[in-house]
Amino acid sequence: MSFPSLRIGDLSIPKAVIQGGMGVGISLSGLAAAVAASGGLGVISAAGIGMYQPDFATNYIEANNRALADEIRKARAVTSGALGVNIMVAMANFAELVKTAIKENVDAIFSGAGLPLDLPSYLTEGSKTKLVPIVSSARAAVILCKKWLSRFGRTPDAFVVEGPMAGGHLGFKAEQIEDPDFLLEKLVGEVVAGVKPYTAPNGAPIPIIAAGGVYTGEDIHRFIKLGAAGVQMGTRFVATDECDADPAFKEAYVDATQQDVVIIKSPVGMPGRAIHNAFLDQAAHGEKTPPRCPYRCIHSCDYQKAPYCITLALANAKKGRLKHGFAFAGKNAWRIDRIMPVAELFRELISQYEAAEAAAMA
């Protein structure tokens, strides 16, 4: 059996790998286009995407819309592969970004950090954009199937099931992160079973995509055998030549030890996983205070009490200014020991997958 492909409705993805959307500015057109060109589905993160726009702080919504359209067009100019956008439900400008992505004819919208209950309402006549919620439980997936069928007469085109080994903000309580009941392997099986009574809009079974801690081709093989149609990977793609982050950000992954990858309490009120550094120490000791909040970017952020501005911290990190920010990362980030081209990473994953398949058949 060769490396699997993935179909989401009429969207064909030669390699069943979705590159996770990573804000702020970590996965833009450079990384997404390289992944798409290699046969995966490249994803641009809309979170804080307008950071380089001159009116980012004064005209937040329009600056982000403009930047998102620009990044989609830049990626489209260099690849005909599959491209998606990740847009968090918790973002204050969620609706505007969704409308922009659909107008630019992206192949798929991935949406987590909340339940995207009204996402189908933004589709326009003739739109082929696939709608893929990111969930952390079978209960959330079933709720979305029921709500969307009731309100819009359709189900999601696919689901990404993200487990607690993921990087960035996590959809779990702190005590659930290390609980065996929330292992990704268990979650994938539960979601596959939970959505089995439902079909995708094209009448086929709803594809389930495993995410959070997927690191090797052997991991991909394991989740395919568990019933997943594909996987989503974020951390592995940070340490690539084409990733849109500053080299210093990527080197933080290469240099990290297992003990450096820690759980933090984010200003937005959710646990997150990041690479420990001096900035996080200073924030924990109350030495960081945001002078003001120019963005109001996340609904759940109490900016008047926040120890620092999450958007500013992540934007600084993306630009390599890690003294003034920090890098989000998945639990396996410490395993990364070098930076490589996206195409080479795909070759490595395929080789590992084929070895796992051969071992299983022996």
JOTA-V552825 format. One record per backbone hydrogen bond with DSSP energy under -1.0 kcal/mol. CO is the residue of the C=O (numbers start at 0). NH is the residue of the N-H. Records with the same first field share a line. If there is no record, write none. Layout:
CO->NH, NH
This chain:
3->15
5->12
7->10
10->7
12->5
14->16
15->230
16->40
17->232
21->26
25->243
26->44
27->31
28->32
29->33
30->34
31->35
32->36
33->37
34->39
35->38
38->14
40->18
41->83
43->85
45->48
47->50
49->52
52->55
54->58
58->62
59->63
60->64
61->65
62->66
63->67
64->68
65->69
66->70
67->71
68->72
69->73
70->74
71->75
72->76
74->77, 78
81->41
82->106
83->43
84->109
85->45
87->90
89->298
90->93
92->96
93->97
94->98
95->99
96->100
97->101
98->102
99->103
100->105
101->104
106->129
107->84
108->131
109->86
110->133
111->88
114->116
115->118
117->120
118->121
119->122
123->126
129->108
130->156
131->110
132->159
134->161
136->140
137->141
138->142
139->143
140->144
141->145
142->146
143->147
144->148
145->149
146->150
147->151, 153
158->208
159->134
160->210
162->165
164->330
167->272
172->175
175->178
178->181
179->182
182->186
183->187
184->188
185->189
186->190
187->191
188->192
189->193
190->194
194->197
199->202
203->199
206->158
207->228, 229
208->160
209->231
210->162
215->219
216->220
217->221
218->222
219->223
220->224
221->225
222->227
223->226
229->209
230->17
232->19
233->236
234->237
237->239
238->339
245->248, 249
246->250
247->251
249->253
250->254
259->275
261->273
263->271
265->268
269->265
270->169
271->263
272->167, 328
273->261
276->280
277->281
278->282
279->283
280->284
281->286
282->285
296->91
297->300
300->302
301->304, 305
308->312
309->313
310->314
311->315
312->316
313->317
314->318
315->320
316->319
317->245
319->321
320->323
326->274
329->332
331->334
332->335
339->240
340->344
341->345
342->346
343->347
344->348
345->349
346->350
347->351
348->352
349->353
350->354
351->355
352->356
353->357
354->358
355->359
356->360
